[in-house]
Amino acid sequence: MRIAIAEDDALLREGLALLLRSEGFDVVAAVDNPDSFLDVLDSVDAAVLDVRMPPTFTNEGLQAAAEARRRRPGFPVLVLSAYVEDRYASGLLADGASGLGYLLKERVGRVAEFTDALRRVAEGGTVMDPEVISQLMSRRRADDPIRSLTPRESEVLGLMAEGLDNASIAARLVVSDTAVSKHIGNIFAKLGLSASDAGHRRVLAVLAYLRA
């Protein structure tokens, strides 16, 4: 898998490149600004982008991600941030959740977790940092249907938002696959996701969970 890295911190950029190469990824480019990333867009399969890059160090990484997905719809992007900035997480989902990830940089040190997240994003999955999910949940309106979920259903939906499949959720919670399926069915019902949305309900549920 061919990867581009866009990160202005030279030490972290080179560290990411070394880590990913050691895990079998083909790091085609490791650059320090969004323009250089967009220049190599057509030669890579996915990208890891810092949220804050030159020239203003605000949201250039998100702008580059949006532009990349405009040029190549569905292009997989894993965005890294030093802090919990949930407004950026919500903005990242503006064109849909498929092939998108948002993680705190501290997750990079957990190599297996980080590389697994990148692979899931590259395969079209959605991966959101648990801490971002927690902050988004705390800001829900009183009439938001998300608030009707039980604590266990919220936990299951949070794991779905991290990109886990049913079997992985069952293993994490130490419950049966059948129990997870039942919880997910309840989640779909409470969020008003009908059977006609089959195949898309999981993404729609995650979007409902993550959007402010």
C-alpha positions in Angstrom: 0.0 0.0 0.0 1.5 3.4 -1.1 1.2 6.0 1.6 1.9 9.8 1.7 2.7 11.5 5.0 2.2 15.3 5.5 3.5 16.4 8.9 5.5 19.6 9.5 7.4 18.3 12.6 10.5 16.7 11.0 11.1 14.3 13.9 7.6 13.0 13.9 7.4 12.9 10.1 10.5 10.8 9.8 9.4 8.6 12.7 6.1 7.9 11.0 7.8 7.0 7.8 10.2 4.7 9.6 7.4 3.1 11.6 5.1 2.5 8.5 7.9 1.1 6.4 8.8 -1.3 9.2 5.2 -2.4 9.1 5.2 -3.1 5.4 3.8 0.1 4.0 5.3 1.8 1.0 5.9 5.4 2.1 6.0 7.2 -1.3 6.3 10.7 0.1 6.9 12.3 3.5 6.4 16.1 3.2 6.0 19.1 5.5 3.1 21.0 3.8 -0.3 20.5 2.2 0.7 21.6 -1.3 3.5 19.1 -1.6 1.1 16.4 -0.4 -1.4 17.3 -3.1 1.4 17.2 -5.7 1.9 13.5 -5.0 -1.8 12.6 -4.5 -2.1 10.6 -7.7 0.7 8.3 -6.8 -0.5 7.1 -3.5 -3.4 4.9 -2.1 -3.9 6.7 1.3 -2.5 9.5 3.4 -1.6 10.4 7.0 -2.1 14.1 7.5 -1.4 16.5 10.4 -4.3 18.8 11.2 -2.1 21.9 11.6 0.5 22.7 9.0 2.0 25.8 7.3 1.3 28.5 6.6 -1.2 29.3 9.4 -1.0 26.1 11.5 -4.8 26.0 11.9 -6.6 23.5 9.7 -4.5 23.2 6.6 -4.4 19.4 7.0 -8.2 19.2 6.9 -8.4 21.5 3.9 -5.9 19.3 2.1 -7.9 16.2 3.0 -11.1 17.8 1.7 -9.3 18.8 -1.5 -7.8 15.3 -1.9 -11.3 13.8 -1.6 -12.7 16.3 -4.1 -10.1 15.3 -6.6 -10.3 11.6 -5.8 -13.7 10.8 -4.2 -13.4 8.4 -1.3 -9.6 8.9 -1.0 -8.6 7.3 2.3 -7.2 9.9 4.8 -6.1 9.4 8.4 -5.8 12.8 10.2 -3.6 13.2 13.3 -4.0 15.9 15.9 -2.0 16.8 19.0 -5.2 17.8 20.9 -8.9 16.9 21.0 -10.4 19.3 18.5 -13.9 17.9 17.9 -15.0 20.7 15.6 -12.4 19.4 13.2 -13.6 15.9 13.6 -17.1 17.0 12.7 -15.9 19.0 9.7 -14.0 16.0 8.5 -17.2 14.1 8.2 -18.9 16.7 6.0 -18.7 14.5 2.8 -19.3 11.2 4.6 -17.4 8.9 6.8 -16.1 6.2 4.5 -12.3 6.0 4.3 -11.8 8.6 7.1 -9.9 8.5 10.4 -9.2 11.0 13.1 -6.7 10.1 15.8 -4.7 11.8 18.5 -1.0 11.8 17.9 -0.5 9.9 21.2 -2.0 6.8 19.5 1.0 6.6 17.1 3.1 5.2 19.9 0.7 2.3 20.1 2.0 0.8 16.9 -0.4 -2.1 16.4 -3.4 0.2 17.1 -2.1 2.9 14.8 -1.3 0.7 11.8 -4.6 -1.2 12.2 -6.4 2.1 12.1 -4.6 3.1 8.9 -5.4 -0.2 7.2 -9.1 0.0 8.2 -9.3 3.6 6.8 -7.5 2.5 3.6 -10.1 -0.3 3.2 -13.0 2.3 3.4 -13.6 2.1 7.1 -14.1 4.9 9.7 -11.9 5.3 12.7 -12.4 8.0 15.3 -10.4 8.6 18.5 -12.3 7.5 21.6 -11.5 10.7 23.3 -13.0 12.7 20.5 -16.1 10.5 20.6 -16.4 11.1 24.4 -16.4 14.9 24.0 -18.9 14.9 21.1 -21.2 12.7 23.2 -21.1 15.2 26.1 -22.4 18.0 23.9 -25.6 16.3 22.6 -28.9 18.2 22.7 -31.6 16.9 25.1 -33.8 15.9 22.2 -31.1 14.1 20.2 -32.1 10.4 19.6 -28.6 9.4 20.6 -29.6 10.2 24.2 -32.2 7.5 24.1 -29.5 4.8 23.8 -28.7 2.7 26.9 -25.1 2.9 28.3 -24.3 -0.5 26.6 -25.8 0.7 23.3 -23.7 3.8 23.5 -20.6 1.7 24.2 -21.3 -0.5 21.2 -21.9 2.5 18.9 -18.7 4.1 20.2 -16.8 1.0 19.2 -18.5 1.0 15.8 -17.2 4.6 15.4 -13.7 3.4 16.2 -14.1 1.1 13.2 -14.5 -2.2 14.9 -16.7 -5.0 13.3 -19.2 -7.1 15.3 -16.8 -9.8 16.2 -14.2 -7.3 17.5 -16.8 -5.5 19.5 -17.9 -8.8 21.0 -14.4 -9.6 22.0 -13.8 -6.1 23.5 -16.9 -6.3 25.6 -16.6 -10.0 26.3 -20.1 -10.7 25.0 -21.5 -12.9 22.2 -21.8 -11.9 18.6 -25.6 -12.3 19.0 -25.7 -9.8 21.8 -23.7 -7.3 19.7 -26.1 -7.8 16.8 -29.1 -7.2 19.1 -27.6 -4.0 20.5 -26.9 -2.8 16.9 -30.4 -3.6 15.9 -31.7 -1.5 18.8 -29.4 1.3 17.8 -30.6 1.4 14.3 -34.2 1.4 15.5 -33.7 4.2 17.9 -31.9 6.3 15.3 -34.7 5.7 12.8 -32.5 3.8 10.3 -34.9 1.5 8.5 -34.3 -1.7 6.7 -34.3 0.2 3.4 -31.0 1.6 4.5 -29.4 -1.8 4.5 -25.7 -1.7 3.8 -25.5 1.9 4.8 -27.0 1.9 8.3 -23.7 1.3 10.0 -22.1 4.4 8.5 -25.2 6.4 9.0 -25.3 5.4 12.7 -21.7 6.4 13.1 -22.4 9.7 11.5 -25.3 10.3 13.8 -23.0 9.6 16.7 -20.2 11.8 15.6 -21.8 14.9 14.1 -22.5 17.8 16.4 
